[in-house]
Structure formats: C-alpha cells, structure tokens
C-alpha cells in the first residue's frame, strides 16, 4: 500500500501538479479543500503526512496546522507548508502552530520528496529493523513494499496497524505487552494510553477478519498465533 499524503489546497492546478509529483515517486494523494475537510480527511483516511498550500489570499494553512497539532493531538503526523510568494508573513503563524517544515516556492520538488522520504521512513519504521519478508501461517508481509497478504488477499493497513503487525510477526507466539507495541508502532516521546493500543489492535483484527490470529492475554498483552489461518 502506498503512503498516503493529504494535500490541503483550494487551487486545482496546485493539487494536480503536486499530486503528480508525489504519485510518480510512489505516494498516493487525497485532496482537502478547507479546515473542516482537512480534519475530516485526516480522521477518515489516516494520511502519513499533510501538505499545506499557503497562498497570499487565504490563511487556512496555519489554521489547519493548529487544529491538527492541537485538538487532534497528531504531533507525530508530519505537516509541511508550501508557501507561495507573497504569503511569507504566514511563516510565523505556522511556526506557532507547530509546523514541521516549510518550503518557500518556487523550490525543487526533489526537496519535498527527500523530506517526506526521510520523515516517513522514521515514522513508519521508528525502530529500524530489516526488510526481510515475514510469514506466519497464511499471513505474509513484505516490509520494504509495505504489502501484507492474508490467505492470498492483500490487506490495507494504516501505518500504526502495519507497525504493530510487523512487531507481532517478528515475535510469533510471544506475548507482546502494550508498551512493546507502543515502542514498535509509535514515534518516541509520544504518550499512548492502553486504550489507544487496544483500539488499534481491534482495527488490526478487523482487517484480518475472518482470520483473527491475535490472541489477548489478560494483563499481559497480545500474541500472534503460529497457525494456519
């Protein structure tokens, strides 16, 4: 599954250009037109990064960033602002809102691609690890391409579910505590409560349905069963 980038813009030409640049380099994209649309798309689509189109005539970029970094508490989600000529005054507001990176246009698209590649590599695989294929019963994972198949069918997982499943597949049969799963799936220095882990495990089980192979160990954590599914 390709990493998904949310592009926030009201300019069709901007979206078409940068979606093409990203998709050629192996990303998928989705468009959001305004603040509320961006919040909804972030919740529903779980993008791996957000790109903001900051134009002189609009100031939605800082507002979107503030909402994402504030009330939604998506500190680990990289938010990048592409600032058009004449909109440089927005940079201070973006910094106050917690923006991760800014690029003043015009700039070489390769800079954006390099930044995203480095950021997402760290976010999707925060603890490193090798890229060798993993298998457990009829469950198969190719970490390099981020593809997962179950009983021959490709699964579509969010980045956190993918990271948790990868850790479980690297330790088949072992009881993995919630703290272990947090370390494996979330970036460092991010507080994640037990209930949040349980919610993402539930999502992972739903993706594996009807072949649920994740066993709950009361007060212990979760384990991936080594069985044919």
N, C-alpha and C positions, 0 to 999 in steps of 0.2 A: 504494500500500500504506500502511495506517495505521500510525503509530508505535506500537510495542508497549510496554506498561507492565506490568511484573511486580509484582503485589500479593502481599505476604507476610503472611498472616493465618490464624488458626485460628477466626475469627469470621465465620460465613456472612453475617450482616447487614452487617458492615463491608464485606466484599467486594462484596456486591450493591449497596450504596449507592455506594461509590467507583467501582466498575466502571461503574455507570450514569452517574455524573457525568463520568467520563473519556470514555466511548463517545459520549455526547451531544456532546462537544466535539471529536470526530474521532479519538480514540485507540482502539486495541484493547487488551484486557487479558487476562492469564492469571494463574491463582492458584497460589501455592506455600504449603504448609502448615507447613513447618518448615525447619530449616537445610539439611539434605541435599537436600530437594526444591527449595529456592531455588537451590542451587548447580547442581543438575541442569538446572533450567529455564533458568537463565542461560546455561549452556553450549549447550543444545539450541535454545533459542528466540531467543537474542541480542536481548534486550529493549533498548529505548533508555533506560529508566530503571527504577529499583526503588523501590517504595513499601513501607515497613515499618509494620506495625500494632504499636505498642508499648503493651501492656496491663500493668496492675499485677501480674497473676498470672503473667506469663511474661516472660522476659528474652532471647527469641530475637533480638530486633531488633539489639542490639549484636553478638551472635554472628554473625549473617548479614552485617552490615556489615563486621566484621573479616575474615571469610572472603573476601568479595568484594574488599575493598581490599588484603588481604594476600596470601594464597597464590595467588589467581586474578589478581592484578595488573590489576584492571579500574578503575584510577584515573579513567579518563575516563568511566566509567559513573556518571551521577548517582544517588545513593541518598538518599532522602528519608524521614525518620521522622515519623510522625503519632503524637504522644504523648498518651495518654489521661490524664485527671485521676487522680492517684494514682500515676502512673508517671514523674513528673518526675525522680526520682532516677536514671533511666536516661540522662539527658541527658549527664552527664559521661562515662559509658562509651561513648556514641555518638560524642562528640567525639574521644575517644581512638582509636576505631575508624576515624575518618576520614569521618564522615557529612558530606554536602554541605549539607543543610538540615534543619531541624526545625520542625514546627508543633505548637503546643500546642492540643489540642482543648478546647472547640469553636472552630472558625475558619471563615471564609467559604471554601467550596470554590473560589471565584474566585481566591484567593491561590495555591492549589496549581496551578491551571490556568495562571495567569500565569507562575509559576516554571517549570513544565515547558515552556511555550511558548518562553520565553526561553532556557532551557538547551538544549533540543533544536534550536532554530534554530542556535545556535552550534555544537552538536556535529555536526549533520548537514551544515551548510554552514560549516565553520570558516574558510574564506577568502572568504566572501561570494559575489559573482558574481550575474549577473542570472538571472531566472526564465524567460527565453525558451525555447521548445521547441527541442530539438536533434534532428537526424536524421543518420544515416549508413547508407546503403543502406536496408534494411528495418528498421533499428533506430531507434526513436523514443523520446524521453524528454521528459516534462513535469516539470521541476524543482519547480514550485510544488505540484503534487499528488503528486509523487514516484511517478509512474507511468512504467513502461517497457514498451514493446511490441516484440516481435521477430517479424517475419513475421505480424503481426496478433494474436499471442498475448501476453497480459500476463505479465511476468516478476515474480517475487517475490524481491527482493534485500535483503540485510542493509544497514545504514547504511554500513558501510565499502565494500562492493562497489558500492553506489549512488554514493558519492562518487568512487571510482576510475573508474567508468564515465563519470560526468559529466565528469571531467577529460579522459579519453581522447576523449570525443565533442566536447569543446570544442577539441581539438587533433588532428583526424583526420589520420592518416598520419604524424604526428610521433612520433619515438622519445621516449618519456617515461621518464626514469630512475626508479629505485626511490625516490630521495629526493624527486622531484617528486610521486610518488604518495602518499608518506607525508605530505607537506605538504598535499596536496589532500584526503586522506581522514581523517587522524587529527588530534586537537587538538594545539595547540602544547605543547612541552616534554614530550612523551611519547616515550620511546625505542622505536623499532620496528626490529627487525632485518630484513635482506634476506629471510631465510627466511619471516618472517611475511608480508611483502608477497607473496612467491611463493604462499603458501598461499591468500591471499585472491584473487589473480588466478586461481588454479586453481578456486576456488569460482565466480568470475565466469564463467569459461569453461564450467563445468558448467551454470550457469544458462542460458547462451546455446546450449548443445548442442541440436541437432547443427550449429548455425550458428556455430561458433567463428570470430571475426573478430579476435582479439587475437594479434598476432604477437610472438614472443620474439626480441629482438635480443641476441645473446650479448655480455655485458659492457656492454650499453647500457641495456636496459630493455624496455619493451613499446610496441607501436604498434597502434592500431585501424585496420584496413584500410578504405579507402573502396571498398567493393564491394557488389554486390547479394548479399544473403545469404538 
